Amino acid sequence: MDLVLVHPEIPHNTGCAARLSAATGLRLHLVDPLGFSLEDRYLKRAGLDYWPLADIVRHANWAALETFLEPESPRPFSERLRLFSARGGRSLFEVSFEPDDILAFGSESKGLPAELLEACPDRRVYVPIRAGVRSLNLANVVCLGAYTALVSSGVPLPNNEGHYDPDARGSSPQGPTDAVRGASACDPC
């Protein structure tokens, strides 16, 4: 299972998603353009000292992401997509997720690109919220979506039994710039 942030704008939300990647072992993909620099102090702070534990790949665009992920499963890329949107689709709690699903989340101000949502309308997923509330915070939706998808798909959750045993990699001075691999797109774009 993979997490994808398409054109994220707020560094704190991306830092929280990176920390979730470290906590769950799910790979996080960032699709350019990013609305911040990988040197941003709020990005680094939100990820704390977990950057060395996160698997993060940056892609120049959606096509590069698709090229990267397509060969990783016998299922077609489009059938693995779960497009999180505040506008339409199926409730997160009614979707049957698969272990090789790709959970995609859009930017904080615009969501996922309209052409992507229109191309795959049956892949839309939403989190139920009360009328009059526009949307939830991106970091919250990524976390809720990831754990719900893991449980629904039968992927075992990490089992730490409530204990904290520091990982030696966490003491590394590594930050976001060191942790993110992939595209050498402009920073910020």
N, C-alpha and C positions, 0 to 999 in steps of 0.2 A: 504494500500500500504506500502511496506517495502523496505528499501534500504539495500544493502549488499555489503560490501567491502571484497573481498577474498584475503587474504595474502597482505594487504597494507604494503608498505615499507617506505613511507615518512610521518613522523608525521604531518607535516603541512597540507597535503591533508586530512588526517583523522580528524584533528581538524576542518577543514573547513566543512567537511561532518557532524560532530557533531553539529556545529553551524547551518547548514541547517536543521538538525533534530529538533533542538530547534525552529527554525523559522517556520517550516511547520507542526510540530507535527508528522512527519513520523518517525517510529522507524528505528534505524540504527543497523545493525548487523555486527560484525567484526568476520571474520573466520580466526583462527590461521593457520599457524604462522604469527605473526605480526613482522614487520621488525624494531621495536622500542619498547621501554618501555612505559608503561602508565604513567610513571613519567617524560617523556621527556618534557622539557620546551617549545619546539616549538609546540608540540601537545597542551599543556595547553594554550599557547598564542593564537594559531589559534582559539581555541574554546572560548576565552575570558572568560567572567563570565557567560556564558550560559550553562555550564555543568549541573547544577541542572535542567535545563529545557529540556534537551535532554533525550530521551529514547534509551539507548544503551545496546545491549546484545552481549556478546562475546561467541563464540562457538569454541570448540576444533577442529572441522573439518566440512566438508560439510555435512556429514551424520547427525551430531548433529543439524546443522541448519535445515535440512529437517525434522528431527523428531520434532523439535520445531514448525516449521511453518505448517506442513502438516495438523494438525487438525483445523486450523483456518479458513478454507474455504471449501465449498463443492466441489470446483474445484480441480482437482488433482494438486499436487505441480508442476509437470513438465509443465502443461498448464498455470501456473501462472508466470513462469519464463520469464524474459526479460534479455537476456545475452548481455551486452554491449561489443562490440568488435570493434577495428579499422579495422578488416579484415572480411568484408562480412556481409551478412544479409540484412535487410531492413532498409531504412532510418528512423531515429527517427521520421521524419515528415510524414511518410506514415503508421506508426503503430497505430492501434486502441488499446489503453490501457484500462484495466479494473480496478476498484477500489481495487481489491485484488491482483493485480500484485506484483511480487517480482522483483525489479530492481537490477541486480547483476553486479558488476564492479570488474575487476581483478587488479592485482598489477601493479604498474607503469612500471616495466621493462619487465614483461612477459604477462600481461593481464590475462584473465581467463584460467584455466587449459584446455589443448587441449582435454582431455577426456570428459569434460563437454560440450565444444563447439561441439564436434563430436556427442555426445549423443543427443543433442537438436539443430540440425542445423537450424530448422525453427523458433527458438526462438531468433536468433541473431538480434541485433540492432546496427546500427552505426550512427555516426554523420558525415554528409558530410563535407569534407575538401578538399582543393586544392591538386592537384598532387604534389608530392615532399615533402609534409609535412607528417611525420611519424604518429603523433597522437596529440591529445590535452591533456592538463593537466587534471589529474584525477578529481580534485576538480571541475573544470569547467564542465566536462562532467556529473558528479553526479548532480550538480545544474541544468544544462540545461535539463538533462533527467528527473529529479524529477518534475520540474515545467511543462514541456511539457506533461508528463504522467498524472499529476493531471488535467490539463486542458482537455486533450483528454478523460479522463475517466469520466469527469463530477464531480469530487470531488471538493467541494467548496474550494477556496483558502482562506487563512487567510485574514481577512478584518480589517486592522488597519487604513485605510483611511489616511495613511501617518503620523500618530501620533506615538510617542514613549512614552509609559507609562511603566516605569520600573516594572518588575515582582519582588516581594519581594524575591523570591527564588534566583534571580540573585545576591543578596548581600551576599549570603552564600559563605564561603571560599572553597566550594567543588571544586574539580578538577577532571580530568579524572579517576583517580584511584577510587574515590568515586562514580562516575557516572556510570561506566561500571559494569554491573551485568552479571553473567553467569559463563562460564567455568573458572576453576582455572588453566588454562594451564600456562606453564612457561612464564615468562615475562622478557626479550624478548625471543622468541623462535629461 
